[in-house]
Amino acid sequence: MATPISLDKDSLNSALKYIWTQYRTWAITARTYKNEVSRWRDIVLVLSISGAIIGTLSQQLPVWNLAEPSSWLTRGLGLLSGAALGLAAFFGKEIFSPDPEGRAVRARAAAEAFKSQAYLLATGAPPYDAITTPEELFSKPEKVKKAVENLAPVTITDAQKIEKLPTAPMSMEEYVRARVDDQVDYYRKAAATNAKKVATGRRLSLILGAIAVVLGILATTRASLAGWVAVIGTITAAIAARQYAGRYQFLIVSYQAVAEKLEGLKARWEIERKLQSGADHQFILACEEAISAENSAWMAEWTKSPKER
């Protein structure tokens, strides 16, 4: 049976730096991919709303005696509306295809996997408590790297590579502060941010719904207003689609659940470490498993086809 190798501090931190650099590279890559998708979704939203408004306006100008039906202004607004809606449909098809979002999901999954391996190595938790060869030391990270070998990572600076780099060996107090407490804080803030987005969407829907009701009532005496009721409906649907694409409600529940899970594990560990040996490694593995389970859950959500959601 092979004897576990013993790494000196410099060698350990060298391996840790390599894994952490991979984490930082793919985390920034995932953020870049995600921001690109979000930016184009916002563009689609603006084009959809603009197209609906401009199209209705082109129809209403002759009714309001502001332009002739055949005037350049009326025709120009009609063409502009058609172009906006056409571009919205085209970009929407591209954005909502699996590829752009899939790249972001895969990059984020790789980043989280590298981050988990970095903390397991830093704390000397399994499997890094019994490695016997250098190959075993890099076995897990190389498997993660292979899973995204067909993705192009972004180039990051040397400062970005070592941002918040942990050092080894890492004490339990450092692990709890840098990993567990930091993740709980992230999940709580992220849940609150997504809750605000959901609340904003609901307020906009209520306001637009009220406007639609008023316009609908007025349209019984002024038929020209009926077209604007349809515009309000289009705007409401576009906002709802943007909210749905963000999966904000799913993220709220997911983030809150894992934050509570980590807090519960921490409370239990603080007691168990006084009563039994091995509690530290069990706690680390349980925390990493909880974080990994959350990552797997949103990966599954993000990769569902529209029919499955």
N, C-alpha and C positions, 0 to 999 in steps of 0.2 A: 504494500500500500504506500502510495506517495506521501511524503511528509509535507505539510503545509509550508509554503515559503514565508519568510519573514522579511518584509520590506522596511528599509530605513525610512525616516521621515521625509527626506528629499525625494526618494523614489515614489513614495506614496502620494505626495503632493504633486509630483510631475504627472502621474496617471490621473489624479483628480482634476488637474488643470485641463488635461486633454478632454476629459469627459464633460467638464463644465463649459469648455469652449464650444463643444458640439451642441450642448443645451442652449447656450446663448445664441449661436448661429441659427438654429432652427426655430427658436422662440421669436427672434426678430424676423425671420423669413415668414413664419406663420402670420405674424402681425401685419407684415407687408401685403401678403396675399389677402388677408381678411379685410384690410383697409381698402384694397382695390375693389373687392366685391361690394363692400358697403358704399363706396363712392359711386360706383356704377348703378347701384340700386337707387341711390338718391337722385341720380341723373334721370333714371327711368321714371321715378315718381314726379319729378319736375316736368318732364316732357309730357307725361300723361295728363297732368293737371292743366298745363299750358295749352296742350292741343285741344282739350275739351272746352276750355274757356274761349280760346281764339276762334274755334269753329262755331260755337254758339254766337259769339259776337259778330262774326261775318254774316250770319243769318239774321241777326237782329238789327243791324245798321239800316237796311232798307225799311224795316218795320217802323223804326224810329225816325224815318225820313232824314237820316244823316248821310246816306250814300245810295246811289242807284244799284240795283242788283248786278248790273254789268260793269260797274265802275272798277277801276284798278284797285281801289282799297278793298272792296268786297272780295274780288277775285284773289287778291294778294293774301288777305287773311285766311281765305279758304285753303289756298295752297300751303300757307305756313302751318295751318292746323293739320293738314294731311301729312306734311313732312314730319311734324313733331310726333304725331301718333304712330307714323310708320317707323320712325327711329326708336320710339319707346317699345314697340313690338319686337323690333330686331334686337335691340340691346337686351330686352327682357328675356328673349329666347336664349341668348348667349349667356347671360348672367345666371339664369336659373337652370342651366344645364349642369350636370354633375361635376364637370371638370374644374371650373374655377373654385368652387367651394370645396371640392374634394382635395385639391392641392393644399388649401389652408388647413383642412382637418388633418391630413396626413402629416403636414409639417408640425402642427401643434402636438399631435400624438407623439411624434419623435422627440420633440423638445421635452415633453413631460416625462417620457421614458428615460432620456438622458439625465434629467434632473433627479429622478428617483434613484438611478444608479449612482449618481454622484454622492448623494446623502448616505446611501447604504455603504459605499466605500469609505466615506469620511468617518463614519461611526464604527466601521468594522463589523457591521451586521451581516448576516448571511445574504449572499453566498461568499462574501469577501472575508469571512472569518476562517475559511478553510481552503483557500486557493493553494494549489500546488505548483502551478507553472505560470509564467507570464502570459501564456496564451489564455489561460482561464481568467486572468485578471481583465483582459480586454474582450473576452468572449461575448458577454452580454451587450456592451456598447457596440461591438461590431455587427451584431445581429440587428440592432436598432438602426444603425447606419445603412445597412444593406436594404432595409425596408423602404428607404427614401432615396435610393441611389439614382433613380430616374427623375428626381426633382432637382431643380437648380436653386441652391441656397444663395441668399444675398451675401454680399461682401460686408463684413463688419470691421470696425476698428479694433486695435489692440485693447483700448480702454473698455470697449463693449464686451470683449471676450472674457475679461476677468471681473466684470462688475458683480459685486456681492459674492465673489468666489470664496467658498468655505475652505478652511484649512483642516488638515488631518494630523493626528487623531482629533476628532471632535467630541467634546464632552456631551453628556445628555442634556445639560442645561443649555448649551449652545444649540443643540439640535432642536430642542423644544422652542427656543426663542426664534431661531432662524428659519425653521421649517414649519413646525406645527402652528405656533402663534401667528407667524407671517401668513400662512395659508388661510387660517381662520379669518384674519383681518381682511385678506383679499376677497374671500368668499362673501363676507358680510357686506363689504363695500360694493362688490359687484352685484349682489342681490338687490341692494338699495338702489343702485343706478338703473338696473333693469326695471325695478318697480316704478321708478319715476317715469321711465319711457312708456310703460303700460298705462300709467295714470294720465300722461299727456295724450296718448292715443284715445283714451276713453273720453277725456274732456273735449278733444277736437270732434269726436264722433257725436257727442251730445250737442255741441254747438251747431255743427253742420246739420244734424237732424232737426234741431229747432228752426234753423233757417229754412230748411226744406219744407217744413210744415207751414210756416208763414207764407212762403212763396206759393205753395200749393193752394192755400186759401185765396190768396190774391189772384192766382191764375184763373179762378172761376169767373172773375170779371175782366181780367186782362190776359187774354190767351198768349200774348207774347212772352209772359213770364214762365210758361210751362217748360220751355227749353232750358231755363236756368235750374229748374228742379232736377232735370236729368243731369246737368253739370254737377250739382251738389252730390248727387248719387255717385257719379263717376269719381269725384274727389274723395268721397268717403270710402269707396271701394279700394282706391289706390292707396290710401293711408292704411287701411286694414290689411292689404296685401303686404305692405312694407313692414308692418308690425309683425305679421305672421312669419315673414321670412326671417326676422330677427330671433324668433323663438324665445322672446323675452320671458313669457310666463313659465316655460319649461326651465329656463336658466334660474329663475327666482327659486323655484322649488328645489332644483338640484343643488344650487349653491348653499341654500339654507340647511338642507339635509346633511351635506358633507361637513359643514361647519359644526353642526350639533354633534355629528359623529366623532369628529376630532376632539371636541371639547369633552365628550364623554370618555373617550379613550385616555385622554390626559388625566382626568380626574381619577379614573380607575388605576392608572399606572402609578400615580403618586402614592396610592395605598399599597398596591401589590409589590412595588420595589422594596418596601420595608419588610415584606413577609416572605419573599421567595427570590431565589437567584434566577437569573435568566429573564427577569421581567423587562429589563431594558430592551433587549433584542426583540422580544415579543411585541413590545410597545411600538418599536420602530417599524417592524414588519406590518403590524396592524394599521399604523398610520399610512404607510406607503400603499397598502392594499386599498384603504378607503379612498385615497386620492386617485389611485389607478381606476377604481370602480366608477368614480365620478367622471373621469376622462372617457372611459369606455361608454358610459351612458350617453354623454353628449355626442360622442363619435357616432354612435348608433342612430341618434336622433338626426344628426346632420346628413347622414348618408341614406336616410329613408327616401324613397320615391314619394312624390306628392300623393299618390294613391294610398300609401301606407300611413300617412300622418293623420 
